[in-house]
Amino acid sequence: PVRTSTNTNVPQCEVPSIVEKMTNVANCNPDQLEILQVLNYKEGQEFIPHTDGFSGKFDACGFEQASRQATIFCYLNDVAEGGSTNFPEIGLAIQPKKGTAVIHFPADVELREDTRTLHQGSPAVDEKWLLTTWVWNRPRSDEMYAESRLPSLSSTDII
């Protein structure tokens, strides 16, 4: 997938209330969340059509022989023009509105990719900010991706 936005990783310890909300809604443990990311799309930036799932077990992002079970993202600002998230297979377009969370399931419990979750971030006209993560069916096991290895954020990391 080609995403032209910029991003920064966000340690879970920096946003414990958000982590709690995500784990509650996904009924998972924090070690099943992929590293949180804040994404920023400026005018013309986009994310081409893709799914977030894999068919079968996969090694990625510190998860071994696992699969993404859910995608969770939340818009951090209102976007008047451009930047919608489009799910063409189901005819859904979501215009970013601050505080709106989107959850979809890129694979089923049998670890088969669900192509109905094909989606894209249309080119931004107005600037778009969002927070995203993915929920895996197993805990993160590769220590190279441990939350404790992430540097703390400073006020200049995101804005």
C-alpha positions in Angstrom: 0.0 0.0 0.0 1.1 3.5 -0.7 0.3 6.1 2.0 1.6 9.6 1.4 0.8 11.0 4.9 3.3 11.6 7.7 3.1 9.7 10.9 4.5 9.3 14.4 4.3 6.3 16.8 2.5 7.0 20.1 3.5 4.9 23.1 0.5 3.4 25.0 1.8 4.9 28.3 1.3 8.4 26.8 -2.5 7.8 26.1 -3.7 5.3 28.7 -7.4 6.4 28.5 -7.4 5.9 24.8 -5.8 2.4 25.1 -8.4 1.5 27.7 -11.2 2.5 25.3 -9.7 0.6 22.4 -9.1 -2.6 24.4 -12.6 -2.4 25.9 -14.3 -2.0 22.5 -12.1 -4.7 20.9 -12.2 -7.0 24.0 -8.5 -7.5 23.9 -5.3 -6.9 25.9 -3.0 -3.9 25.3 -0.3 -6.3 24.0 -2.6 -7.2 21.1 -2.6 -3.6 19.8 -0.2 -2.7 17.1 1.8 0.4 18.0 -0.5 3.4 17.9 0.1 5.9 15.1 -1.0 9.5 14.6 -1.3 10.2 10.8 -1.4 13.6 9.2 -2.6 14.1 5.6 -1.9 17.5 4.0 -3.4 18.6 0.7 -3.1 16.0 -2.0 -1.9 13.2 0.3 -3.8 9.9 0.2 -3.8 6.2 0.9 -4.5 4.0 -2.1 -7.0 1.2 -1.9 -5.9 -1.6 0.4 -7.2 -4.0 3.0 -5.5 -4.2 6.4 -5.8 -8.0 6.6 -3.8 -11.1 5.6 -5.0 -14.5 4.7 -3.6 -17.0 7.2 -1.0 -16.5 9.9 1.6 -13.8 9.3 4.7 -12.3 10.9 4.6 -8.5 11.0 5.0 -5.5 13.4 6.2 -7.7 16.3 3.4 -10.3 15.9 4.4 -13.8 15.0 2.2 -16.4 13.3 -0.8 -14.1 13.9 -3.4 -12.1 12.0 -5.0 -8.6 12.2 -8.5 -9.0 13.5 -9.7 -5.4 13.6 -8.7 -2.0 12.5 -9.6 1.0 14.8 -9.1 4.6 13.8 -10.4 7.9 15.1 -10.6 11.2 13.3 -8.9 13.9 15.3 -10.3 16.9 13.4 -13.2 17.9 11.2 -12.4 17.9 7.5 -14.7 20.0 5.4 -13.3 18.9 2.0 -11.5 15.8 0.8 -9.9 13.1 2.9 -12.9 10.8 3.1 -12.4 7.1 3.9 -14.1 5.1 1.2 -15.1 1.4 1.3 -16.0 0.8 -2.4 -17.0 -2.8 -2.0 -19.8 -1.9 0.4 -20.6 1.6 -1.0 -19.6 3.5 2.1 -17.8 6.9 2.3 -17.0 8.4 5.7 -16.2 12.1 5.9 -13.8 12.8 8.8 -15.4 14.3 11.9 -13.5 14.9 15.1 -14.1 12.1 17.6 -15.7 9.7 15.1 -14.2 6.2 15.4 -14.3 3.6 12.7 -13.8 -0.1 13.4 -13.7 -2.8 10.7 -12.6 -6.4 10.6 -10.1 -7.2 7.9 -10.1 -10.9 8.6 -12.5 -13.4 10.0 -11.9 -15.8 12.9 -10.6 -18.4 10.5 -7.9 -15.9 9.5 -9.3 -15.3 6.0 -8.8 -11.8 4.6 -12.2 -10.1 4.1 -11.9 -8.2 0.8 -15.1 -6.3 1.6 -12.9 -4.1 3.9 -11.0 -2.7 0.9 -10.7 1.0 1.7 -8.8 4.1 0.7 -8.1 7.5 2.1 -9.1 9.9 -0.7 -6.8 12.8 -1.4 -6.9 15.5 1.3 -8.0 19.0 0.4 -8.2 20.2 4.0 -5.7 18.8 6.4 -6.7 15.5 8.1 -5.5 14.0 11.4 -6.3 10.6 12.8 -5.2 8.0 15.3 -5.0 4.4 14.2 -4.1 0.9 15.4 -4.8 -2.7 14.5 -5.9 -5.5 16.8 -4.1 -8.8 16.4 -5.5 -12.2 17.4 -2.3 -13.0 19.5 -0.1 -10.8 21.8 3.0 -9.1 20.4 5.9 -11.4 20.9 8.9 -9.8 19.2 10.7 -7.7 21.8 12.1 -5.5 19.0 8.6 -4.0 18.8 8.0 -3.7 22.6 6.2 -0.6 23.8 9.1 0.0 26.2 11.4 0.6 23.3 9.4 3.6 22.0 10.7 7.0 23.0 8.5 9.4 24.9 6.7 12.0 22.9 7.6 15.7 23.1 5.2 18.5 22.2 6.9 18.8 18.8 6.6 15.1 17.8 3.0 15.3 16.7 2.2 18.9 15.9 
